[in-house]
Amino acid sequence: NNARVPYTNPGIQILVDGVEAILNRAFIAGLVADTQNDDGDYLPAYEVKVERVEAVLESRRRQRIAPQIQACFRYAGAVHYTSVAYTMNF
C-alpha cells in the first residue's frame, strides 16, 4: 500500500515485513512448524534474510532492483501413522 518504498535498509524492511506476514499466516494455518526458544516459548520455525543495501551492487541499485529476500521455513507436515507400545505393571 506504499506509494513509494525507499531504497534504504528501512525501506527493504518494509518488503521483508510483507514476507514475514505471509509466513506468520502460514504458521497460524499449521503449515510452518514451531520451535522452542531458550525461554520455553514456541515460535514459528522460519528465518528471513536479506542483504543490506550497502552490499547491493551499484548497477542493481541504479536499476531499482531490491536485494533478494531469502525465506527458509520448516514445514509442519502431518502424522499419517503411529504405533504405541503398552506396558502393564502388576
N, C-alpha and C positions, 0 to 999 in steps of 0.2 A: 504493500500500500504506500510505499515511499515514492515520492516524486523523483527523488534522486538518492542514490546510495553513494556516499563519498568514497573515493579510493584511498581510504585510510584504514588503520587497524580497527578502529571502532566501526567503520563502515562495513568492513569484511565481517565483523562480528554480527552485524545485522543478518547477513546471509547465513552464518553459522547458526544463529538463533532459530532461523527457519528450519534448518536441517534437524536441530535438536527437538523442535516442536513436533516434527513428524516422528522421530524416534520415541519420544515420550508417549505419543498417541499409540504407537505400535506396542509399547510396553504395557500400557493400560489395556490394550486389546489382547494381551497374552502372547504376542509374537516375539518379543525380546525377553530373554531370560533375566533373572535378577542375580545380584551378587551382594555379599555382606561386607560392609566396611569394618574398620577397626572398632567402631563404637557399637557394632551389632545391628546397625540399621541396614535395611535392604534397599538397594539402589538398582536402577536399570543397568544391565551389563553392556554398555556401549561406550565408545570413545570417538570423539570427533576431533580431527586435526586439520589445521590449515597453516600454510607458511605465512610468516609476517610479510607485510607489504614491502619492507626494506629488502627482502630477499628475492622479490619477483624481478625477473629480467625487465630492463627498461623498455625494451621493444613491446613486451606484453602489457606493461603499464600504459604506454602510448596508445595501444590498441584498445585499452579499457577492458582487458580480459582479466577477470578475477583469478586469484590463485585457486587451484583445485582443492576442494573440500573433501577430505577423506573421512568416511564414516565406517566404523567397524563395530559390529554387534554380535552377541552370541544368541543364536536362535533358540527359543524356548522348547520347540518341539512338543511331542506328546508321548504318553506312555501307551504302548499297544499290547504288551504282555507283561505278566508278573508271575512270580511264584512265591510261595510262603512256606517256610519250614517251621512246623509247630513242635514244641517240646512239652510233654506232660510230666509234671513232677508229682510225687506222692509223699 
